[in-house]
Amino acid sequence: MWAVIFCALSATACVICMVSAIFAARTAARRSESPRAAIRSCELRLQSLEDSRTETTQLLADLANRLKMMRVRSASRHAEDSQAGPDPFRNPNEWRTMMNRKIAQSKLGGNV
């Protein structure tokens, strides 16, 4: 009778060991996947950051070009405006007569 009890206990111990071995294998498989997934995640983050930096650099270059062109246009308009009429600070009387002439033209809608 004791032999039957010991055989049953050893069979139960074997089943418990097999179940625990299966769970240990699953846990080990999950843990071995975790570093690979973390490495992939880091690589994807790094790629995303590099893409973002490239886009930001391009955007800043475009904005710098726009600003430069705005300054060039402003300078050229200022040069055109200064050539269009007398300087109000240097020749106030000539400037006043020119402005009065422009106002009269705009009111009459023609050349005066």
C-alpha positions as CSV (number, residue, x, y, z in Angstrom):
1,M,0.0,0.0,0.0
2,W,2.8,2.4,0.8
3,A,4.3,1.6,-2.6
4,V,1.1,2.8,-4.3
5,I,1.0,6.0,-2.3
6,F,4.7,6.7,-3.2
7,C,4.0,6.0,-6.9
8,A,1.0,8.3,-6.9
9,L,3.0,11.1,-5.1
10,S,5.9,10.7,-7.5
11,A,3.5,10.8,-10.5
12,T,1.9,13.9,-9.1
13,A,5.3,15.5,-8.5
14,C,6.2,14.7,-12.1
15,V,3.1,16.4,-13.4
16,I,3.7,19.4,-11.3
17,C,7.3,19.7,-12.5
18,M,6.2,19.4,-16.1
19,V,3.6,22.2,-15.6
20,S,6.1,24.4,-13.9
21,A,8.6,23.7,-16.7
22,I,6.1,24.7,-19.3
23,F,5.4,28.0,-17.4
24,A,9.1,28.6,-17.0
25,A,9.6,28.1,-20.7
26,R,6.8,30.5,-21.6
27,T,8.2,33.2,-19.2
28,A,11.7,32.8,-20.6
29,A,10.4,33.1,-24.2
30,R,8.5,36.3,-23.2
31,R,11.5,37.8,-21.5
32,S,13.8,37.0,-24.4
33,E,11.3,38.8,-26.7
34,S,11.2,41.9,-24.5
35,P,14.8,43.1,-25.2
36,R,14.3,42.6,-28.9
37,A,11.1,44.6,-28.8
38,A,12.8,47.3,-26.8
39,I,15.6,47.5,-29.3
40,R,13.1,47.7,-32.2
41,S,11.2,50.4,-30.3
42,C,14.4,52.4,-29.7
43,E,15.4,52.1,-33.3
44,L,11.9,53.3,-34.4
45,R,12.1,56.2,-32.0
46,L,15.6,57.1,-33.2
47,Q,14.4,57.0,-36.8
48,S,11.4,59.2,-36.0
49,L,13.6,61.7,-34.2
50,E,16.0,61.8,-37.2
51,D,13.0,62.4,-39.6
52,S,11.7,65.1,-37.3
53,R,15.0,66.8,-37.2
54,T,15.4,66.7,-41.0
55,E,11.9,68.2,-41.5
56,T,12.6,70.9,-38.9
57,T,15.9,71.8,-40.5
58,Q,14.2,72.0,-43.9
59,L,11.4,74.1,-42.4
60,L,13.9,76.5,-40.8
61,A,15.8,76.9,-44.0
62,D,12.6,77.7,-45.9
63,L,11.6,80.2,-43.2
64,A,15.1,81.8,-43.4
65,N,14.8,82.1,-47.2
66,R,11.3,83.7,-46.8
67,L,12.6,86.2,-44.3
68,K,15.6,87.0,-46.5
69,M,13.3,87.6,-49.5
70,M,10.9,89.7,-47.4
71,R,13.9,91.9,-46.5
72,V,15.0,92.1,-50.1
73,R,11.5,93.1,-51.2
74,S,11.2,95.6,-48.4
75,A,14.5,97.2,-49.4
76,S,13.6,97.3,-53.1
77,R,10.2,98.8,-52.3
78,H,11.8,101.4,-50.1
79,A,14.3,102.2,-52.9
80,E,11.4,102.5,-55.4
81,D,9.4,104.7,-53.0
82,S,12.3,107.0,-52.3
83,Q,12.9,107.4,-56.1
84,A,9.1,108.0,-56.7
85,G,9.1,111.3,-54.8
86,P,11.0,113.8,-52.7
87,D,12.1,112.9,-49.2
88,P,9.6,114.4,-46.6
89,F,12.4,115.2,-44.2
90,R,14.8,116.8,-46.6
91,N,12.3,118.6,-48.9
92,P,9.0,119.0,-46.9
93,N,7.5,121.6,-49.3
94,E,8.1,119.5,-52.4
95,W,6.8,116.4,-50.6
96,R,3.7,118.3,-49.4
97,T,2.9,119.5,-53.0
98,M,3.3,116.0,-54.3
99,M,1.0,114.5,-51.7
100,N,-1.6,117.3,-52.4
101,R,-1.4,116.4,-56.0
102,K,-1.9,112.7,-55.3
103,I,-4.9,113.4,-53.0
104,A,-6.4,115.6,-55.7
105,Q,-5.9,112.9,-58.3
106,S,-7.6,110.3,-56.1
107,K,-10.5,112.6,-55.5
108,L,-11.0,113.5,-59.1
109,G,-10.1,110.1,-60.4
110,G,-7.8,111.4,-63.1
111,N,-4.7,113.4,-63.8
112,V,-4.3,116.8,-62.4
